[in-house]
Amino acid sequence: PPKKSPVGGGQAKTTYLTILYGLIMPHMRIPPSARSAGGTEKGVIAFYIDETGNLTHQAVYRSSGLPELDSAALAAVRRAA
């Protein structure tokens, strides 16, 4: 059985990526305009963390098609850092 996740208290398998997800998503603020757009396109944000855990670079790898949503995702990564 999966162990309790140290980030979200859920039952997801604890991996580096699930920990990052758990640190970033509480900071994600979806703009009202993105909620009402109802789009299904998913964007991709890329970010780099150095060996000491500092955020060194972030960028939109593939846009969601909604610039305000892309900006909100980048801001969530910055706040989580």
Secondary structure, DSSP 8 states (H G I E B T S, - for coil): -----TTTSS-S---HHHHHHHHHGGG----HHHHHH------EEEEEE-TTS-EEEEEEEE--S-HHHHHHHHHHHHHH-
